[in-house]
C-alpha cells in the first residue's frame, strides 16, 4: 500500500484519455473533486440538478484550468426518470470511474422524492443505487465507483423496518441523514463483495471528507467567494477541520491511487477530520454482511431496480 507520505495531493497521476463522473459537482466538495480530476487531464462529467449552477462550475474550473476537458449533465437523484435520462446521455462514453458525492443534508420535516420515497434516504442512497445500476454497462475494466460517506455513519443504525420514516411520529432529520450515509457505505461495500464474486474488474470503495467549512475553502468565483468574516469565524476551528478543497482529497485518492483496492474506506489522516487521505478501518456494522444483504434486497424492492448481469465495455 502506498503510504500517505508518498501520495502527493497536489501532483496527481496523469489521467489523460480517461473519463470520470462526479455527482453533485456544481458546488462544495463535489466541485473540488471535479476540479482536481480535471487537473489530471481527464475528461470530467459534472452532474447536478441545476443547469445554471453547472455552467458556473465550468467557469470556476476553467478559471483555474483553461484547457480542462469538461462535460455537464443535469440529473436529479430524487427522480428515477432523470437518472435514467442522464445515464442515457453517456451511452456513447466509456466511464473509468465515478464519485457518488451528491446528497441531501438534514431536513427539518419529512418530504418525498418525485418517486414517493423519503427525500434524504431516497436521494442519497436509493438515487445513487439506481445511477450505479444504469452506469454498469458503461464502465471500463478497472473502473472504480467511489461512494462519499460521512463520519456521521459511524454512529448510525439502520432501521430496515422503517427506512423511510413512514411510521415514526417524530421525524428526526439528523438521524435519517446518518442512516442514509450508513446505507450508502454498506451498499458500496456489499457491491464490491458482489463484484468480487463474479470476478468483475470493477471496484467499489468509500471515502469520507472529514470536517469542512466554507470559511476555510479558497475562493472559486463564480461558484464560491470566501468572505473575510467567514474566514475569521472559521479560523478557531482550523486545527480540527479543513476547507472543502482538502475535503475532496480522500475521494480523489480512492479513485486514482493505483494501490487502492475495492472494499476500502479512505478519510483524512488527523482525527478523521482533516489532513492527507489515508486508509481507515470501517466499523463492524459497516461490514455486516447479513445486514448488507437485507439492505440490498430492500433497496431493490424499493427502487424496482435489479442489478443487471455485471459486464464491462471494451
N, C-alpha and C positions, 0 to 999 in steps of 0.2 A: 504494500500500500504506500502511496505517495505521502510522506509526512507533510504536515501543514506548512512547515517552513519552506518546502520546495515548490509549493503551489503559489504562483505569483498572481494575485487577483488583478494586477494592473498590466500583466503581459500574458494574455490568454492564448492558447494554441490556435493556430490558423484554422478556419473552418470554411475556406473558400470552396464553393461548389455544393455546399450543404444548405438545407432549408429547415428552419425551426419555427414552431408556432408558439406564441405566448398569449394566454388569455388574460383579460384584464390589463392589457398593455398600454392603455391610454393615460394612466396616471399611477402615482405611488410606486410601490416596489415593482410591479409589473412593467412600468415604463423603464425602470433602470435595468431590469433583466433584458428587455429588448435592446436597450442602448448598448449594453455590454456585449451582447451576442452580435449586434451589428458591427461592433469594432473588430470582430474576428474575420470579417469578410463574408460571413454567411448571409444568405437571404433570410430576413426575419419577417414573419407574417404576424402582424399585430391584430389581435381580435378584441373587440369590445362592443358594448351596446350602441354607443353614440358615434355616428359618422363625424360629427363636428369635433369631438374630443380626439378621435383617431387622427384627424387632419392636424390638430395641434401637436399631437405626439410626434408625428412625422416631422413637423417643423422643428420641434425640440431636438430630435435625434440628428437631423441634418445640420443644425446649428453647430453641433459638435463633430459630426462626421458627414461632410458634404457628399461623399460618394457612397453613403450607406445604401444597401440594397433592401428595400422595404416594400411590403405589400400590406394592405389592410383589408379586413373583412368585418362586417357588422354581424354580431352574434349575441343573442340574449340567452344565457344559460337557464333562464327561468321559462323558456319556451322551446319545447322539443322541435317544433317545425322550423324555428330559427336556427337551431343547432344543425339540423339535417341540411338545411339550405346552405349554411356556411360551409359545412364539410363538402358539399357538392361543388362549391366554387374552387376547392382544392383538388378536384378529381383528376386534373392533369398534372399534379405535382407528386413528387416523392418526398415525404417528410422524414427528416432524420432525427427529429426529437421534438418534444413539446413540454412546455411548463404550464401546468394547470394552476394558475395563480388567481384568477378572478374569484370574487366571493362577496357575499353579503355579510355585514357585521351584525352585531347585536341589534335586535329590533325591540321596541317597547311594547308593541302589540302584535298579535299573530295576524299574518296576512298570507296570501297564497300566490303561487305562480299561475301563469296562464293555464297550465295543465291541472290545476287544482291541488297542488302539494304545498305544504308549509314552506314559506319562502326561503328560509335560511338553509334548511336541510335540502330542500328541492333544488336550490341553485348550487350550493357548494358541493354537495355530494351527488345527488341524482343527475344534475346537469352535466357534471364532468364525466360521470359514468356513461351517459348517453353519447357525449362527444367522443370519448375514447373508443366506444364500440363502432362509431362511424369512421373514425380515423384509421382503424386497424389495417384496412386494405391498402392504405397509402404509405404505410411505414416501411422504410428501407431496412434491410438486415442490419442489426446492430443499433437500431433506433432506441432512444430512451424516452420514457414518459416520466416526468418529474412532477409529483403532486406537492403543492405547497401546503404544508401542515402548519401547526402552531404549537407554541408551548402550552397553550390552554388545553390541548388534547391530553396532556399528562394527568390532569385532574378530572377528566371527563368520564362519564359512564354512558353506555348505550342503553336506551330503552326500546328494545326491539318490539315490545308490545304497544308502544305509542311513540314511534319515532317522529311523528308529525304533530305531536301535542294536540291531538284531537280530543283527548279525554281529560286533560289537565284543566282544572277550573282556573288556575292562575298561570298565565303564560310567563315563563321565566326565560327572558331573552338571552342572557349570557350563558345559561346552562344549555340552551338549544344551540347556540353558536359553538360552544365547546364540543357538544355531541356531534355537530356536523363536521368539525375538524378531526375528531377521532374517527368518525365514519370514513372520511376521505383517506386517512392514514391507514386504517385497517384494510380498506379496499385496495389501496396501492400495494400493500404487502401481499394480500391474497392474489391480486392479479399477477404479481411476479411469481408466486408459487405455482399458479396455473400455467403460466408461460413456460416455466422450467419443466413441468410435467409433460408438455408436448414438444420439448426440445426447441422452443422458439428462440430466435436470435434477438428478440425484443426484450428490453429490461424495464422494470418499473421501480422507481426509487421515490423517497420522500425527502423533502428539505423543509426547514422552517427558518424564518427570518430573525428570530430573537425579538428584541425590542427596538422600535424605530419611531422617530419623531420628525415631523416636518421641519421643526426648528433647527435640526442638525443636518438637514438634507440640502445639498447645494442647489442653487437656482438653476432651473432649466426653462426659461421663458420660451414659449408662452404657456407651458404646462404647469410650472411651479416657480414662484418667486419667493425666496426666503426673506421674510421681514426681520428687521433688526430686533423688534420686540419679541418675536417668536424665538430667535436665536438666544437672546438673553434669558428668556424664560426656560429654555431647554438646557442651557449650559450646566446648571447644577446637577442635572441628571446624566450628563455625558459620561461619567465613569461607568454607568451601567447600561446605557442604551446608545444607539447609533443613528445615523441617517439612513434614509431608505435606499440610497445608493449602496451602502455597505450591507444592508439587509438583503440585497439581491444576491450577494456572493454565494451563499450555500446552494441555492437552486442552480446557479450557473456552474458551480463546480460539479454538482451531481450530474449535470447534463454533459459536461465537456471533459472532465478528468478521465483520461484513458484507463486509469486503475480503478475507477469507481465501478461498483457491481450492483446488480439488481437486488432489491430487498434491503438496501442500506438507508439509513437516516443521517442526513447532514444538517449541521447547525453551527452557530457561532461558537468560537472557542472559549470565550470568557463567560462563565456562569450561564451559559446557554443564551445570553442576551446580546452580546456584541463580539466583534473580533473576526479573525480569519475563519474560514469554513473548515470544520473538522467532522469526523465521524462521531455520531452519538449512539448510545445504546437505547433502543426503544423500551418502553415499559412492557411488562408481561402482557397486559391487556391488549396493547397494540399488536402483539404477536400471537394472540389467542386464536388458534386455527379453527376451533369449533365455533366460536363466536363469529369469526370472519366468514365462515361458510354460511351461517344463518343470515348474516348481513347481506351477503351476496345474493342469496335466494330472495330475501325481502326486496332488495334493490331491483332485481329482475321482474318480480311481480309488480312492484310499484311503477316502474317505467314502461313495462311491456316490451322491454328490450332484452333479448337473449344474446349473449356474445356469440357472434358467428365463429366458424372454424378459424382459428388463428392462422393467418397466412401473411406473406410478405411480397412486396413488389420487387421485381428485378429490373 
